[in-house]
Amino acid sequence: MKILILGAGQVGSTAAYSLAREEANEVTIVDRDPEVLRELQDRLDVRTVVGHAAYPEVLERAGANDADMIIALTNSDEINIIACEVAYALFRTPTKIARIRAAEYTSRERLFAADSLAVDVSISPEELVTNHICELIHFPGALQVLEFAEGRVRLVAARAHEGGALVGHPLRELHEHSPNVESRVVAIYRGGKGIIPDGDTVVERGDEVFFLAARKDIRTVLREMRKLDDPVRRVVIAGGGNIGLRLAKALETTNQVKVIERGWDQARSISEQLDKAIVLHGDAADEELLLEENIDSADVFVAVTNAEEANILSAMLAKRLGARKVMALINKPAYAELVAAGTIDIAISPQQITLGTLLAHVRRGDVVKVHALRRGAAEAIEAVAHGESSESRVVGRAIEDIRLPRGAVISAIVRGDEVLMAHHDTVIEADDHVILFMADRRQIDEVERLFEVGVGFV
């Protein structure tokens, strides 16, 4: 697939790094900064073009004439929209994806209808990150909460702690503890190394456990892995920008929310847009301010300013002063790895959260959902099985008869409104939504081929 990525910022670079590693993709990156492009070209097998991402001449030099997809990820919503318009008007590019950050655009669904702007898919990292944080707050104890099948199934990552009923016991006992709960442990990471579990695998303290379950059963399964955390009531948000404001709006009706914003004008502006949340003007890394606001009674402190160093420092300070759980928005992958095992409970990566949405539109076959895991090393996907048994490698076959690459596991099947945890003798039917976990995302080509149908399928 020939892919044009417009913008070599944090999200664009992450997308380029992920897509360029797949042999089937030919990636070209457009950016105004030649130094950034030079660094990317040194690290990746990509083509680079210096220039304005929306100019017809630049897009033509980048290969828009025969590109399969344009992904516009510059820092300007307007440039991203115009680039998609130009790509459609002049080059008839089949798929056009644009990053749209401003709520003034994203709140108007009519803008992105089929007969309106030439943007096939709009992606709002701020909205995706906000939803991600909300899920973590609604399920205390989870490191990640990712949805499939329109929310009917969720993949949850949790750290196994003493006090969890299953810690020190084999996985087969999970069904004995919770006989009415359908769940499946799909992977365990121990000491940074992945384990594809079976019924004899014993959960150890400190394991990072990935499991699938229906939303209503998540707390029950979490209880097996760790002593269940109390529900979150008090939330302190550091930063009143796009994400901080969205998060406060999403939580203020169900939680006690305080927002700390350093800029006076911005603090006043967001206070007028919120109904119940309290807005404080000040520095979230100011120890006196945090003590005055009783940070030791906060259930969650989440730092989402535009400066990741400030997010790290304020989250570490809040933790030291007694906040029960702290999260920090971190863009640099190296920083995320450093803090993930330290004082900060959860490092939130906008690039990895956004990447999954992008990948769902790049994958072959009918892949409707992709989640990047373990900083992009692993992947979980939701693919739809199509065709008859004579033209499909999966339809009409039991799971034990499907030739999956090593480390890839079919974990669950959604059939209509029914959620089925996969067993070796489960037979896949046409139109099933199949949820797979891949410990090594480099196997994606083999998995995609399984869900492609023969030429005769209509």
C-alpha positions in Angstrom: 0.0 0.0 0.0 1.3 3.5 -0.9 0.8 5.8 2.0 1.5 9.5 2.3 1.9 10.9 5.8 1.6 14.7 6.0 3.4 16.0 9.1 6.4 14.5 10.9 5.5 15.5 14.4 5.1 13.1 17.3 1.9 11.4 15.9 3.2 11.5 12.3 6.6 10.0 13.3 4.9 7.3 15.3 2.6 6.4 12.4 5.6 6.4 10.0 7.6 4.1 12.3 4.8 1.7 12.7 3.7 1.5 9.0 7.2 1.5 7.5 8.1 -1.6 9.4 5.5 -3.6 7.4 6.9 -4.9 4.1 3.6 -4.3 2.3 3.7 -0.6 2.8 5.5 2.1 0.9 5.6 5.2 3.0 6.3 8.8 2.1 6.5 11.6 4.7 5.9 15.3 3.9 7.1 18.1 6.3 8.4 21.6 6.2 11.4 20.8 8.5 14.2 19.1 6.5 16.2 18.2 9.7 13.3 16.2 11.1 12.8 14.4 7.8 16.6 13.6 7.6 16.4 12.0 11.1 13.4 9.9 10.1 15.1 8.8 6.9 18.2 7.7 8.8 16.0 5.5 11.0 13.4 4.3 8.6 13.0 3.0 5.1 10.8 5.8 4.0 10.8 8.5 1.3 10.7 12.1 2.4 9.5 15.4 0.7 10.1 18.9 2.1 7.3 21.3 1.6 3.8 22.6 2.6 1.5 19.6 3.0 -1.5 21.1 1.3 0.2 22.5 -1.8 -0.7 20.6 -5.0 2.9 20.6 -6.3 4.2 19.2 -3.0 1.6 16.4 -3.0 2.4 15.6 -6.6 6.1 15.3 -5.8 5.2 13.1 -2.9 3.4 10.7 -5.2 -0.3 11.6 -4.6 -1.1 10.6 -8.2 -1.0 6.9 -7.3 -1.2 6.9 -3.5 -3.7 4.6 -1.8 -4.0 6.7 1.3 -3.2 10.1 2.6 -2.9 10.6 6.4 -2.8 14.3 7.3 -1.3 14.7 10.7 0.1 18.3 10.7 -0.5 20.6 13.7 -3.0 22.6 11.7 -6.6 21.3 11.3 -7.0 23.7 8.4 -4.0 22.4 6.5 -5.1 18.8 7.1 -8.6 19.5 5.7 -7.3 21.4 2.7 -4.7 18.6 2.0 -7.5 16.1 1.8 -9.6 18.4 -0.4 -6.7 18.8 -2.8 -5.8 15.1 -2.8 -9.4 14.3 -3.8 -9.9 17.1 -6.3 -6.7 16.7 -8.2 -5.6 13.1 -7.6 -8.7 11.2 -6.6 -6.9 9.6 -3.6 -9.1 6.7 -2.4 -8.7 7.1 1.4 -8.1 10.4 3.2 -7.6 10.6 6.9 -7.2 13.9 8.8 -6.3 14.8 12.4 -8.9 17.3 13.6 -8.2 18.7 17.0 -10.6 21.6 17.4 -14.0 20.7 19.0 -15.5 23.5 16.9 -15.0 21.1 13.9 -15.5 17.7 15.5 -18.8 18.6 17.1 -20.3 19.2 13.7 -20.8 15.7 12.3 -22.4 17.0 9.1 -19.0 18.5 8.1 -17.5 15.0 7.6 -20.5 13.4 5.9 -20.0 11.7 2.6 -21.2 14.7 0.5 -19.3 17.4 2.5 -15.6 17.7 3.2 -13.3 15.3 1.4 -12.2 13.7 4.7 -13.1 10.0 4.9 -12.0 9.6 8.5 -11.4 12.4 11.0 -9.3 11.5 14.1 -9.2 13.6 17.2 -6.3 12.6 19.5 -7.7 14.7 22.3 -11.0 12.9 22.2 -9.3 9.5 22.0 -7.1 10.3 24.9 -10.0 11.7 27.0 -12.0 8.5 26.4 -9.0 6.4 27.3 -8.5 8.3 30.6 -12.2 8.1 31.4 -12.1 4.3 31.0 -9.1 4.1 33.4 -11.0 6.2 36.0 -14.2 4.1 35.7 -12.2 0.9 36.2 -9.7 1.6 39.0 -6.8 -0.9 39.0 -6.6 -1.2 35.2 -3.6 -0.1 33.2 -5.4 -0.2 29.9 -9.1 -0.6 29.0 -9.7 -1.1 25.2 -13.0 -1.8 23.6 -14.1 -4.1 20.8 -17.4 -4.9 19.1 -18.9 -1.4 19.8 -18.1 -1.8 23.5 -19.6 -5.3 24.1 -16.1 -6.7 24.8 -13.1 -5.0 26.4 -9.5 -5.9 26.6 -8.1 -5.0 30.0 -4.5 -4.9 31.2 -3.9 -5.1 35.0 -0.9 -5.6 37.3 -1.3 -8.7 39.5 -0.9 -7.9 43.2 -1.1 -9.8 46.4 -4.7 -10.0 47.5 -5.9 -11.1 44.1 -7.7 -14.4 44.4 -5.9 -15.9 41.4 -2.3 -14.8 42.2 -0.2 -17.9 42.9 -2.8 -20.1 41.2 -3.2 -21.6 37.7 -5.5 -19.8 35.3 -7.9 -22.8 35.1 -9.2 -21.8 38.5 -10.5 -18.5 37.2 -13.7 -20.3 36.0 -14.1 -22.0 39.4 -13.9 -18.6 41.2 -16.3 -16.9 38.8 -18.4 -19.6 37.2 -20.9 -17.2 35.7 -18.3 -14.9 34.1 -17.1 -15.4 30.5 -13.5 -14.2 30.3 -10.2 -15.1 28.7 -6.6 -14.3 29.7 -4.9 -13.7 26.4 -1.4 -12.7 27.4 0.9 -12.3 30.4 4.0 -10.1 30.5 6.5 -11.1 33.2 9.8 -9.2 33.5 9.1 -7.6 30.1 8.7 -10.9 28.3 5.5 -12.2 26.9 3.8 -15.5 27.8 1.0 -17.0 25.8 -0.9 -18.6 28.7 -2.8 -21.9 29.0 -4.8 -23.4 31.9 -1.7 -24.5 33.8 0.0 -21.0 33.7 0.3 -19.6 37.2 -0.3 -15.9 37.8 2.6 -14.4 39.7 2.7 -11.1 41.7 3.9 -8.3 39.4 2.6 -9.9 36.2 1.0 -7.6 33.6 -2.1 -9.6 32.7 -4.2 -8.9 29.6 -7.8 -10.4 29.7 -11.0 -10.1 27.6 -14.4 -9.8 29.2 -17.7 -8.1 28.8 -17.9 -4.6 30.3 -20.2 -5.8 33.2 -17.7 -8.5 34.2 -14.5 -6.4 34.2 -14.5 -5.6 38.0 -15.1 -9.3 38.8 -12.1 -10.4 36.8 -10.0 -7.5 38.1 -10.7 -8.8 41.6 -9.1 -12.1 40.7 -5.8 -10.2 39.8 -5.6 -7.7 42.6 -7.3 -6.3 45.6 -10.1 -4.2 44.0 -9.5 -0.4 44.3 -12.2 1.8 45.7 -14.3 3.7 43.2 -12.8 7.1 42.1 -14.6 10.1 43.6 -12.1 13.0 43.6 -10.1 13.8 40.5 -7.5 16.6 40.1 -6.6 17.6 36.5 -3.4 19.5 35.9 -3.8 21.5 32.7 -6.9 23.2 31.2 -6.1 22.7 27.5 -8.1 20.7 25.0 -7.7 17.4 26.9 -8.1 18.9 30.4 -11.3 20.7 29.5 -12.8 17.6 27.7 -11.9 15.4 30.6 -13.4 17.8 33.2 -16.6 18.0 31.1 -16.8 14.2 30.9 -16.2 13.6 34.6 -17.9 16.6 36.4 -21.3 15.0 36.6 -20.1 11.8 38.2 -17.0 12.9 40.1 -15.7 15.8 42.2 -13.3 17.5 39.8 -10.7 20.2 40.2 -8.7 21.7 37.3 -5.4 23.5 37.9 -4.5 25.8 35.0 -1.5 28.0 35.0 -2.7 30.7 32.5 -5.1 33.2 33.9 -7.1 33.8 30.7 -7.4 30.1 30.0 -8.4 29.4 33.6 -11.2 32.0 33.4 -12.3 30.7 30.0 -12.7 27.1 31.0 -14.4 28.0 34.3 -17.1 29.6 32.2 -17.5 26.3 30.2 -17.8 24.0 33.2 -20.8 23.5 35.4 -19.6 21.8 38.5 -15.9 21.4 38.3 -13.7 23.8 40.3 -11.0 25.7 38.3 -7.9 26.8 40.2 -5.4 29.3 38.8 -1.9 28.2 39.6 1.0 25.8 39.0 0.3 22.1 39.4 3.9 21.6 40.5 3.4 24.1 43.4 3.6 22.0 46.6 1.8 24.6 48.7 -1.1 24.8 46.3 -1.4 21.0 46.2 -1.4 20.8 50.0 -4.0 23.6 50.3 -6.2 21.7 47.9 -5.9 18.5 50.0 -4.1 16.5 47.3 -3.8 13.6 49.8 -7.5 13.0 49.5 -7.5 12.8 45.7 -8.2 9.4 44.2 -6.7 10.3 40.9 -4.3 13.1 39.8 -3.9 13.3 36.0 -1.4 15.7 34.4 -2.3 16.6 30.8 -0.5 19.9 30.2 1.4 20.6 26.9 4.7 20.1 28.7 5.5 16.5 29.4 8.3 17.4 31.8 5.8 19.4 33.8 3.4 16.5 33.7 6.0 14.1 35.1 7.2 16.4 37.8 3.7 17.4 39.0 2.5 13.8 39.0 5.5 12.6 41.0 4.9 15.4 43.5 1.2 14.6 43.8 2.1 11.0 44.5 4.6 11.9 47.1 2.0 14.2 48.8 -0.5 11.4 49.0 -2.6 11.1 45.8 -3.8 7.5 45.5 -3.1 7.2 41.8 -1.3 9.5 39.4 -1.3 9.6 35.5 0.8 11.7 33.2 0.5 12.5 29.5 3.9 11.7 27.9 4.8 12.1 24.3 8.4 10.8 24.2 8.5 7.0 24.1 11.8 7.0 26.1 10.2 9.0 28.9 7.1 6.7 29.0 9.4 3.7 29.5 11.3 5.4 32.2 8.3 6.4 34.3 6.1 3.3 33.6 7.8 1.3 36.4 8.4 4.2 38.7 6.4 6.6 40.9 3.9 7.4 38.1 1.2 4.7 38.0 0.2 5.2 34.3 2.0 6.9 31.5 -0.5 7.9 28.8 0.9 8.0 25.2 -1.3 10.0 22.7 0.6 8.5 19.8 -0.1 4.9 20.7 -3.7 5.6 21.4 -4.1 7.4 18.0 -2.1 4.8 16.2 -4.7 2.1 16.7 -7.4 4.2 15.0 -5.0 4.8 12.0 -4.1 1.1 11.7 -7.7 0.0 11.5 -7.9 1.8 8.1 -4.6 0.5 6.8 -5.2 -3.2 7.5 -6.3 -5.5 4.7 -9.4 -7.7 5.0 -12.3 -6.3 7.0 -10.5 -5.1 10.1 -12.7 -2.8 12.1 -10.7 -2.2 15.2 -7.0 -2.2 16.1 -5.3 -1.5 19.4 -1.5 -1.1 19.7 -0.2 -2.6 22.9 3.1 -2.7 24.7 4.3 0.6 23.0 3.5 -0.9 19.6 5.2 -4.2 20.0 1.9 -6.2 20.2 -1.5 -5.7 18.7 -5.1 -6.7 19.3 -7.5 -6.6 16.3 -11.1 -7.1 15.6 -11.7 -8.6 12.1 -14.9 -9.7 10.4 -15.0 -13.1 8.8 -16.6 -13.1 5.3 -17.4 -15.6 2.6 -18.2 -19.3 2.4 -16.0 -22.0 3.7 -14.8 -22.6 0.1 -13.4 -19.1 -0.3 -12.3 -18.2 3.3 -9.5 -19.6 5.4 -11.5 -19.1 8.6 -15.2 -19.5 7.9 -16.6 -22.9 8.7 -13.4 -24.0 10.5 -12.7 -24.8 14.1 -10.1 -22.6 15.8 -7.8 -25.6 16.2 -7.8 -26.0 12.4 -6.8 -22.4 11.6 -3.1 -22.0 10.9 -2.3 -19.0 13.0 1.3 -17.7 13.3 3.1 -18.4 16.5 2.0 -15.9 19.3 -1.3 -15.1 17.6 -4.4 -16.2 19.5 -8.1 -16.0 18.6 -9.5 -14.9 22.0 -13.2 -14.2 21.5 -16.0 -14.1 18.9 -18.9 -11.7 18.7 -21.8 -13.2 16.9 -24.7 -10.8 16.7 -25.3 -9.7 20.3 -23.7 -12.9 21.7 -20.1 -12.8 23.0 -18.3 -16.2 22.8 -15.0 -16.8 24.5 -13.0 -18.9 22.0 -12.2 -22.6 22.5 -10.3 -25.0 20.4 -13.5 -26.5 18.9 -15.3 -23.2 18.3 -16.3 -22.9 14.6 -16.2 -19.5 13.0 -19.2 -18.5 11.0 -19.7 -15.8 8.3 -20.0 -12.3 9.7 -18.5 -13.2 13.0 -16.4 -10.5 14.6 -13.2 -12.3 15.6 -10.9 -10.7 18.2 -7.3 -11.7 18.0 -4.2 -10.9 20.1 -0.7 -10.9 18.5 2.3 -10.9 20.8 4.4 -9.8 17.8 2.8 -7.3 15.5 5.2 -8.3 12.7 2.9 -11.3 12.1 0.1 -9.0 11.0 0.5 -9.9 7.3 -0.2 -13.6 7.9 -3.2 -12.8 10.1 -4.6 -10.3 7.5 -4.3 -12.9 4.8 -6.5 -15.3 6.8 -9.4 -12.8 6.6 -9.2 -12.1 2.9 -11.7 -13.9 0.8 -11.4 -15.5 -2.6 -12.0 -13.5 -5.8 -15.4 -15.0 -6.3 -16.8 -13.5 -3.1 -19.3 -10.7 -3.6 
